Amino acid sequence: MLRLNLSREPAWHDLGHGVRLLCAPITTAVRYQVRHDPQVVALRGETVDEDGLPVLDDLGRALVALAAAKAMAKAIVLDWEGVGDAEGNPAALCPEGIDALLDIQIFFIAFQLKVVAQADLLVTEKNV
């Protein structure tokens, strides 16, 4: 049985290696904000196929996915644990820090699987 958490409260997500993110729920408004993020729009380009989807090669899709993940994280991450500066002191949450965290592939993948995919699963279940 699949159990879905329908709470609208922020929740902690463990990304591994001692890193945890406190994230607000991914709402329709957040998804709209990400879709219209200037960096995402610039990378996505204006060429579309017959279904209105962007025409991108593998690298282009990867760059759009990374930009979208960064925009999503900046919109929903409220706090973090396990992230330090160069001296090992706890780092303050900031947009540049989120970018740097998601530039590390294992954290990008963990964010996509543990935060974004969970929200996508909830959307799918609600529409079944």
N, C-alpha and C positions, 0 to 999 in steps of 0.2 A: 504494500500500500504506500502510495506517495503522500507524504504529509507536507502541506504547504503552510508557511507562516504568512498569514494575511495582515500582520501587524504593520502599521504605518510609522512605527517608532524606529529610530536609528538602531543599527545592529553592528556588532563587532565581527569582522571577517579576518580569519587567520590566513595570511599569505605564505606562511612558512618562514623558516630561518629567523624566527622571533619577531617578525613584522606582522602587526595587526592594524587594520583600518576600521575606524568607526564611520559607517556610511549611512546617510539618509536613504530612504527608499528611492528607487528609480521610477519617477513618475512620467506621465505623458509630457508634461512641461519640460522636464529635464531632457527627455529624448529629443524634443523639438529644439531645445537650446543647443544640443550637441550637433544635430543635423545642420544647423545654421551657424555653427561656429566658423569664424572667418578662415581659420587654418584648414578645417575639414573641407569647406567649400572650395578653397583655393586648390587643394590637392585633388579633390574629386574631379574638378574640371567641368567643362560644359558639354562634352561629347557623350551622347546617350544612345542606347540601342532602341529597338522597337518597343521595348517594355518601359522605356524611360529610365533605365538603370545606367549608371556611369560605365563607360567603356574604359577599362583599365587593365594593364598587364599585371602580373603577379606582384611586382615591386610596388606598383601604384596602389593596388588593393592593400598591401601590407602597410604602406605609409598612411593611407586613409584610416585603416584600423587603429594604428598607433595614435594618430591625431585625435580620433574619436574617443579612444580610451582615456587619453589625457584630458580632453574636454569633459568627459563624463566624470572622471575622478575629481577634477577641480570643482565640479558642480555638487558632488555628493559627499566627498570625504570631509568629515567634521573634525577628526582627530586621528592621530596615529601613535603607535608604540613600536619600539624596536628600531627606530631610525635615528642614526647619530651623525654628527658632523665629522670632519676630518680628524678631530682630536678625540672622538669617541663620546662626546657629550650629546645628550638628547637634542635632536634637531627640532626646531620649531616648524610646525606645518606651514608651508607656503607653496604657491603655484610652481615656483622653480624646483622645489623639492619633490613635488608630485611628478613633474616632468622627469627629473633625474631618476626617481624610483622606477617609473614605468619604462625608462630607457634600458633597464636591466631586464633581459628577456624573461627570466623565471618569474619576476614580479608582474610583468605585463600579462603573461599567460595565466598566472594565479588570479590576477584581478579579473580577467575575462571569464575564467571558469567559475570562480567562487563568488563573484559579485554580479557581473553582467549576465552570465548564463542563468544564474538562479532567478534573476528578475525576468528573463525571457521565459523561463519555465513557468513561472507564475502567470505571465500573460497568456501563454499557451493553454494552461489548465483552465483559466477563467473563460476562455473562448471555445472550449470544447463543448 
